[in-house]
Amino acid sequence: MDTESNVDLLGIPEEDMYRLLNEILHDEAAEAAAESGKSVEEELASPGFSAASAITTYAIKLISANNAYLTRQLLDRGALGDE
């Protein structure tokens, strides 16, 4: 195994975290829209959902950096590598 494929083994890929985030926000906005009478798009554009999106974007970057750090540690210690 090469280093690139090992990185993919640990943690959820960043692109998938963003996709999951968008699904979660959309579902939550749909629930809020059902209660408020607004559209899902209006809810997603609201300050609350905009803030949630921004905050979780930073969290995803932090999680991705941590995943890369842990992967590098495991590679350096020989816990991951050619089999």
Order of alpha helices (4+ residues) and beta strands (2+ residues): alpha-alpha-alpha-alpha
